[in-house]
Each structure stands twice: as C-alpha cells, then as structure tokens.
Amino acid sequence: MTGAATGRTSGVSRRSLRMAVAGGSILTVLLLCAIAAPWVAPYDPAERVTTPFAKPSGAHWLGADDVGHDLLSQLIYGARVSLLIGVVAALAATVVGALVGVLAGYCRGSVDAILMRIVDVILTLPVLPLTIVIGVFMGPGLTTQILVISSVLWAGLARELRSQVLSLRERDYIHSLNSMGAPTWYVLRRHISRAVFPLIVPQFILAVKTAILLEASLAFLGLGDVTNASWGSMLALAQGRNAFLTDAWLWWILPPGLAIALTVLGFALIGNALEERSRPVLLRRKKIKRGDEGRAQSTADEPAGRADAPLVIENLTISYGEGRLGVRDVSLTLGVDEVVALVGESGSGKSTVAASTIGLLAPAAEIVGGAVRVCGQDVTRLPLRDLQALRGSRIALVPQEAMSALNPVRRIGDQLVESVLVHTSCTRDEARERSVDMLEKVGIDASRIDAYPHQLSGGMRQRVVIAMALVNEPAVLIADEPTSGLDVLMEEEILELLLTLRHSLGLSLLIVSHNLPIVERIADRIAVMKDGEIVEIGSVRAITTNPQHPYTRRLIDAVARLEPAAELQAAR
C-alpha cells in the first residue's frame, strides 16, 4: 500500500517537474532571442531591405511586409516588447493585488469593506471592453498598455489572497504575536507576507501569460506603440494591410501568432507546476489500490456487530501532498458503548484520524483511500449539508484545544443553547432547559449558565466544551487529547467524567492521547499508532501485558509504574 501511494504522489511530482522543464525551456529560448535581438536579428526591423511582400528566401527567412521590412527581424525584436509589457504589467498587478489582499484580510473592518467593494467593481466589469475604454482615453503607447493591463489584473489576485489572510489572521501564533505587542506592520512583513508568498509566485507567472494576451489584443486594436514592433502590432499591421488577400499571411500572421501561443503555453506550464507545489490540495489523485502490506497487527477481534457499530474506519489513507502520507491504511471499529484509546507519539497521525471521523481535516489534507462510516453514513462521501447535520447530533468532537474552543464574548449558556437549536426545532426555553441539565451532568452548577468563559477555571471550561459536545446526545464522541493543558488531578476528573457519561448516555468513545497510563484506566481496547499506521490493536490487558509490536513494547516499558500492569488490570 505504501509503495503504491508513494508511487502515485511521486508520479504527480514528476508530472509537475516535466511541466516546469517544458515551460522553462520554451521561455528560455524566447528570452534569449529577446536579449540577443541586436545580434540575432539579420536586419534592423525599421529598415526597408527588400521589395514589398517578398516571399521567404535564404536572405529573408520569413519574407517581408508591404513596405519591405524583414519579418524575421520584426518577430525577434517583437519578443522584447511583448515580454517587457507582459512581465512589467503582471508585476505591477501582482504587487497591487498582494497589497490590497493582505491589507483587506488583516485589517478587516472599514479598510476591508472599502477595498473589497473596489475589487467587486473591477471584477464585475468585462476585461476586454474595460481595457479598450481605458486605452482609448489614455492614448496608444507602451505606458498605456502596461497601466491598462495591470489595472484589470490585480483584482482577482487581491480577492484570493484576502481569503488566505483572513484564515492566517486567526492562527494561534498570530494571536500570540499580537498578545506580545507586535506592531501590525511587523506581523504583516515578517509573518503574513511570508506565509502567502508561495501563493503569489504562481499567480504572478499566470498573470504574465494573461498580460501577454491582453497586449496582443490591445496592439491588434491599434492601442499599442506603433514605433516599437510587438507580436500584437505585427498582427494588427498584417490585418490592416490586407495580408489575407495574398499568400503573405502564411509568413506575416502565423509566426507572431505561434510566438504568442508558445509564450502563453510556457508561462501556463510553469504557473500550473508552481501552483500544484504551493497548494497540494489542488493535486489530482486517484484512489490508492491497497494491498495487504503494512496492515496492523491485531491481538483482539473486532467488536461483535460490526455492521451496527456506530463508527467504522476502513483502510483510511490521508495525504498531505506529494509523497507525504499522514495516515496509511488505518482500520478501526468502535462498538456500541465501547471506549477505544488511540495512542502514539506526537506526529503519529492520531489527530488526523480523529479529524477525519467528523470531516474536519486541515485544508492541505485529502482522503485518498478508504471510508469512515458514522452510524452507517460514509463521512468521506457526504454532501456538506448532510455532513453538517451529522456533526453535533450523531458524532461530536472535544477538540485538542478545548479550553480555547469557547467564544470569549458570549455567555456559555448562549453557546450551549445555540448548539441545541442548530439540530432541533425546540423553543429557546426548551433548549436552555436542556443546556442546564447537561451542565449539571458534567458537574457545573446551573447558576453558572450565564457566566462568560473567562469567569470559569480551565477544568470548568473543559467540562462546558464536553457539555456542548453531548447536549444533542450523539452516538459517538471523539475526544482529541481532552486533558491537554490540565494538571494531573484535573486530568483524572475529566477522564472519570467521560467514563461516567459513557455509561449514563450510552456513548461510544474514541479517546486520542499520548498518555498511555491515563487511558489504560478507562479504555476497553487500545490502538497504537506510529508513523501514520496502527501497528497494534487489542484489549488493554493484551496491550499492557503482552505487546506484540516492538514499538508497543517500548511504549509500555517507558511508563513508570507503581504496580505491575497485570495487577493493574486485575484491579480493574
């Protein structure tokens, strides 16, 4: 399985590399011709060197125009103008678009509203008519072409970057910088700009491609600089001087047309290759054919009634991009009223598996194989509407950063009531009554329902998050490191609370943790993960007293115990 997945993703990598090499080769040849035009071109493009409409010959490979100018020389010099306008206009559009997108996304408020309304206006106007209107108003010339093209290209980039910055702005490390008093411009320069730069580069390359096409269109319409030959102006002159009435179109129109097409193709190949590498979620992958290699060792049978199990994970494989599999062929069944602990070192893939069960994978992650069934429904194939209906009602999550999962400016009661109203049609009073009841079940006095999160201790906030997860009585609860950030005594209380709720509510509970001694006390079975795979799964007694996999043995041996594991299990 691993070999197949690696082969698939490395195949995608080779495809991107081939595209980049092909595009780079095309552009290198064109760029060298543009730079070396005074030495490569056989004649001065503005000089009459032969008879009008001269046919191709050994002295004039592409013949001549209606005045007697050598068309090959014009084609070589035209590369200079077309590439110059394309690169400069795209660079200006990229700089403006990046500044607008970053400022709008980070500053938000009135700055965002004003900038995005301007972007909306630009995007709603048709590109070619807009460029024609601006070009006619400003008059023909190279400066006009650059200003016109850049003025219509920046808006799309600004909108895309804004959405990325809005997401980045809410990251914990950005909040940490702000809490330490970092100035806005420092955060933008040192952190936000570096995070979005991999997205800007491919957008610039693709903007050059579009700019070259627009330059050819403007020149063809007579808005170019007639004193500097470009590929677009060659086409405009050929069309205006009746090249189609003679055989001259074969050597006057086809060569510049092919040059434009090759240049656009070169930039498109490089841009697409860079975009695939900078945004792995765009990679197109087929599902992986899974073999029997690397399957987890099992020291205990799966729970009876697999078809009725509330959570079934089958051969789950998740990729984070080219050759980076975060989860490999994971299979796990959570039975009715069962507690399964998923343990392993940091980075082993535990949280990725937990996120996949509720359809909340990170943007860069993609399920490339397998299925995740919650109460018979495959989460990996559900439409968004059905998935949202499933979350919080049939399956719920206690996130890894549970204590920061509450909205700090809303009362906990309002947040609990909101959780109820999303999935039920009851009145607000009924939802509040249910919320009070759930708070009491998790050990919080009903009088605290109108408290704000900052008025509660860390352990109480953890209990509120658990109450929010369970208020709609889900069949499955995923607890991802539910005791992280708590002291030892509070860890014990939270786990005992989960165990109590499991029995009183009939929960099936999947606990993700790296703390083996803690989960031993409440789990029915333990699944051990390493490097994205479940290497061993079995009952708590089997795992702790007779581990089969070397990694499991090291994990057990690393735990300091006051009593042997066998005595611990006998006491349970």
N, C-alpha and C positions, 0 to 999 in steps of 0.2 A: 504494500500500500504506500509506504513512504517513498519508495523508488518511483512509483507511478506519479505521485503528487509532485515530487521534485522534478521529474522529467517534464511534467506539464508546465510548471511555472518557469523552469529554465528554458522551455521552448518559447514561452511568451517573452522572456528576456532576450533570447536570440532574435526573435522577430523584431523587437524594438531596436536592437543593435543594427540589424540589417537595414531597417528603415532609416536610421540616423546616418549610417555609412552611405547609403544610396543618395539621400538628400544632400549630405555634406559634399559628396563627390560632384554632384551637379552644380552646387553653388560655388565650389572652389574653382571649377573651370570658368564659370561666368564672372566670378570676382577677379580672377587673374586676367581675363580678357579686358575687363573694365579698367583695371590698374595699368595694364601694359598697352592700352589703346594707342598711344602715340607711336609705339614701336611695332605693334602688331598690325595695325590698320595699314593697308598699302597706300592709301591716299588721304588727303585732307577731305573730310566729309562735306565741306562747304565749297570745294573747288570743282569746276567743270573739267572733267578729264576724258570724256568720250562723247559720242553722239547720243542724243536723247533716245530713250527706250532701247539702248543697246542690249543685246541678248548676252547671257552668260558666256564667258570665254576664258581662255587661260590668263588674260590680263585683268579681267573683271569677272570674278567667280559668280557673282550674283547679278551681273549686268548693271544697268544704270536706270535712273529715274527719267522723268520727262525733261529734265534740264541737262542731264549728263553727269550727275553726281554718282560716284561709286556706291552702290547699295551695301556692299560688304563693309565698307568703311563706316557708313552710317549705322549699320547694325552693331558694329563693335563699339563705336562711341555712344550709341544709344543705351548700351548697358550701363554706362556711367550715370546718365541722367535718371533712368528708371530705378536703378538700385539706390541711388542717393535719395531720391524723393521717397521711395518706399521705406528705407531704414530711418531717415530723419523724421518722417511723418509718424511712423509707428512708434519711434522712441518718444516723441512728444506726447502722443496719445497715451502711451503706457505710463509715463510719468504723471500726467494729469489724472488719468484714471486711478492710478495707485494712490495718489494723494487724496483724492476725493473719497475713494472707497474706504481707506484706512481712517480718515478723519470722521466720516459719517458713522462708521461702525463703532469707533471707540468713544467718540464724544456723545453720540446719540442726541436726544433732546431736539432743540430748535436747529442745531447745526445739521443733524441728520435729516430732519424734515425738509429744510431748505435745499440741501444738496441733492437729496433723492427726488424732489419734485423737478429740479432741473434735469436730472437724469431721465426721469419719466418723459419729459417733453422731448428730449433728444431721441429717445428710443421709439417714441410713437411716430416720429416723422420718417417718411421713406428716405433711405440713404441717398440714392442717386438724384432724385429731384432736389433734395436739400443741397447737395454738393453743387449742382448746376446753378441754383439760385445764388448761393454764396459766391461761386466762381464768377458769374456774370456781374455781380455787384462790385467785386474787388478787382476785376480785370484779369487778363491772362498773365502767366508768369510762373516761375518755379516757386517763389514765395507763396503765391496764391494757392498753388496745388498743395503745398505742404500744410498750410493753415486750414484749407478746406478739408483735406483728408483727415488730419488729426482731430479736427473739431467734431467729426462724426464717428470716430472710432473709440474714443475714450469712455463713453457712457456704459457700454456693455461690460468692460473690464471693471469699472467702478462698482457696478451692481454686484458682480460676482465676488469681488474682494470684500465688500461690505458684509456679506453674509458670513464669510470666513472670520472676519474680525469680530463680529457680534458673538460668535462662538468662542473665539480665543479670549475675549474680554471677561468671560465668566469662568475661566480656568482658575483653579486654586492658586497657582503660582503667581498669576496676575493680581489676584486679591491680596496675596502675601506681599507683593511689591508695593501695592497701594497702602497696605496697612503699615508698612515701614516708612511711609512718607516719600516714596519715589515720585519725582515730578512726572507729569503727563508726557512731556516730550522725551524724557529719558526712557519711559516704558515703550513709547512708540518706536523710538530709534533702536533700542537695544534688544527688544523682545518681540514686539508685534511685527515690525518690518522684517526681521529675520525669519519669523515663522511663515509669513506669506510670500517671501521671495521665491521659493520653489514653484509657486503658482504663477508668479509674474513672468518668469522667463519663458515658459512655453506660450503664454498669452502674447508676449512681445513678438515671438517668432511668427505666430499665426497672424498677428496684426500686420507684419511686414508683407505677408502674402496678400492680404486684403488691400493694403495700401498700393501695391504694385498694380493690382487690377483696377483700382479706382483711378490711379494716374493714367493708365491706358485709356480709360473711359473719358476722363476729362480732356486729355490731349486729342482724342478722336473727335470730341465735340468742339474743338477749337479753343479750349481754355488753357492750353499748355503754352510753353515758351517756344515760339517758332524759331528763335535764334539758336536753340540748343536741341539737337535731334534726340528724340527718345523713341522707344518702340511704339508708343502710342501715337506720337506725331507722325511716324512713318506710315502707320495705318491710315491716319487722317488724310495725309497728303495723297496716298495711293487712291483712297476712295474719292477725294475731291478732284483728282486729275485723271479720272476715267481709266484707271488701270484695269478695270474689269472689261473694258471694251477691247483690250488686246491681250496677248499672252503674258504681258508684264506682271499680272497678278501672281503668276507662279513664283517669281523671284522677288517681287516687291511686297507682297502681302503675307505669303506663307512663312518666310523666315522670321520676321518680327513676331508673328502670331505664335509660332512654335517656341521662340525665345521666351515670351511671356508665360506660355503654358509650362515650360520646363522650370522656370524660376518659381512659379507658384507651386509646382509639384515638389521642388526641392525644399522650400520652406515648410510646406504642409507635412512632408515626411519627417523632417526634424521636429517640428512642433508637436506632431502626434506622438513621436517617440518620447519626447521630454514630458509630455502630459501624462503618458502611461506611467512613467517612472516617478513623477512627483505626486500622482494621485492613484494609488494602487487599486482603489475601489472601482476605477474605470476599466480595469483589465477584464477582458472577456475570457472566462474559463468554462470548460465543460466539467461535468461531474466526474469525479475520480472513480476509476474502477478499483474496487477494493479486493485484495486477496486475503489470504489467511496470515500473512506475515505480521508480526508485531502485535498480535491480539493479546489482550490482557489475560494473565493467568487468573483462574478463578478457584478459590478454595471453598466456596459455598455455592449452592444452587441459587438461581434467581428465585424471588418470592413466587409463591403459587399464584395462579390467576393473573398471568402476565397481560392477557387481553384486557382485564379490568383494572390494571394498575393505573393510578392517576398520572404518573409520569414515566414515560419510556423514552430513553435516548438510544438510538440505534446507529452505530457506525458513524458517529458525528465527526466531521473533519472541517476545520475552520482555518482559513488562510489570512495572513496579514500582508500579502503581497507576494512578489516574486520569490519563490523558494522558501518563504517563511511561514511554515505551518504552525499555528499556535496550539491546535488540538488535532490529534491524529486518531481516527477510527475509535472513538470513545463510545462504549455501550454501557448503559446503566439503567436499571429498573427500580423505581421507588414504589413499593407496595402500599396498600391501604393501611393507614395508621402505623406506618413504619418510619424510623429515623435512620437515615444514611448519612454518614460523615464522609466528605470528600476532603482528603488531607494531602499535603505535599508542601514542598518548599516554595518560596516566592518565585513567581515566573513559571510555574509548572503548568499553568492553564486552568486552574480551578475557577477563578473568577470569570474567565471566558466561557466555560461550560455553564456556569450559573447564569450569566447574561443571556446566553443562547436560549435557555429554557423559557425566558419571558420576552424574547425578541428585542433585546436592548443591547446588541453588540455595538462596539465602537465603530465609527464610520469607516475606518480602514479595514475592518474585519469583514470576511464574507464566508458564509457557509457554502462549501464546495462539494459536500457529500453528506449523506445520512439524513436522519429525520429526528425531530423532537416532538413527541406526542404528549399533549396535556389533556387528560380526560378524553382521549380518542381523537383530538384535533391536532394536526401537524402544524406546529407553530411556524416552521420554515416556509410553509406554502399559503398561510392565511392572508387574505387581504387586510389592509391596515385597519379598516373599520371593525372587522371581526377580531383582530388581534387586540385592539383597544378594549373591546367588550370582554375579552378573556382575562386581560390583566386586571388584577384587583378583585376579580369575582371568583374565578376558578383557580388562579395561581397568583401569588403575591410575593413580593420581594422585600426583605430587610436589607438595604444596601450596605456596602462596606463602610461608607462614611455616614452611618445612620444619624449621628448626633448633629450633622450639618444638613440633614435632609429636610428639616422643617423651615418654613418661611419665617424669617425672624420678625416680620412686621405684622403677622396675623396671629390671632389667638389660636391655641391648639384645638379648642372646641370647634372653631370655624373650619379648620383644616380637616378635622375628623368628619364633620357634617358634610363637607364638600366631597369627601371620599365616598360617603354613603349615597349622596344624591346623583353622583355620576353613574351609578349602576342600578339604582332603584327609582321607583316612581312615588316613593313615600313623601309625606309632607316634611317641611323643615323641622317641625316639632318632633315628629317621629324619628327623624334622623338624629336629632340631638339626644333624644332618649336612648337610642341605640348606642350613641357615642359615649354617653355617661356610663352605660352598662359595661361597655368594653374597657373603658378606663379603669373601672373597679376590678375587672377581671385581671388586668395587668398590674394591679396593686397601686393605683393612683386614686386618691380621694376625689369624689365628684366635684368638690368645691374648687378644684384646680382647673376646671374645664375652661375658664375664661382667662387663664394665665397665658403670658407670652413665653416663647421658648427660653428667653434669657432669664426668666424667673424660676426655671427648673434646673436641677442638677443634671450632670451628664447621664447618670443612670436613669433618672426620670424621663429625660428626653428620649433615651433609648427605648424605654417602655412605651412612650407615646408613639414612636415610629412602629413598634410592634403592634400596638393597638390599631393604627391606621392600616397596617397590612392585613389584619384579621377582622376588621369591622364588617366586612361583607362575607365572612365565613367561607374562605376559599378552601379547596380540597388540598392544595399543595402550597407549602410555604418554603421559599428559598431564603436561607439566612446566610449571607455572604460576610464572613468574619463579623458576626453580630456582637462580639465583645471587644473589638479593637478599640484601643484608647481608654479602656476601663481598668480599674485596679482589680486585684485578684479576687477580693471579696465580692465586688460588683459583678465580675465575670461569673462567679458561682451563682449569684442570684438570678442573673439573666438566663443562664442555661437551665436552671431549675424552673424558672417561669415558662420557658419554652416547652420543657418536658411536661409540666402541668397542663398547659394549654393543649398540648398534643393529645393528651388523654381526654380532656373535657370537651374539646371541639372535634375530635376525630381527625386530626391533621396528619398528613404525610409530610415529613420534614426532611429537607436536604440541607445539611449544615456544611458550609465551606470554611475550612480552618487550617492553619498550620500548627495548631496547638493540640497535639495528639492526646496528652493526659486529660485535657478538659473534655474532649468529645467522647473519650472512652466511657465516660460515666453515663452518657445518655443515649448513645447510638446503639442500634441493633446490628448494623453492618458498617464496615469501613472500606472505602475505596481509596487506594493510594495512587496518586498521580506523580509522574516525573516526565519532564520534557514533552508535555502535551499528550501523554498516553496514560491510561490506567494500567499500572504494572501488576496490581494485585487487588483482589476484592474478596471479602469474606466476612464471617461473623467477627465480633470484637474479640472473642476468645481465641479464634483461629489466628487472627492477625497478630495479637499481642503475645501469644504463647508459642505459636509455630509458624512464623512468617516464612514464605517460600521464596520471595524475591530478595536478592542481595540489598537492594535499596530499602526495602521494608525492614530488613534486619538492622540496617544501620540506623534507620529512623527509630526503631524500638530501643536499640542499645544506647541511643543518645539521650533517652529520657531518664532522668534521675528519679528513682522510686524509693519510697519508704517501705514498700512491701512488694513481694514478687507479683508479677502480672497474674499468675494463676490464682493466688489468694485474693487479688482484687476482684477477679471475675467471679470467684466463688462467693464473695461477699455480696455481689450484686443481686 
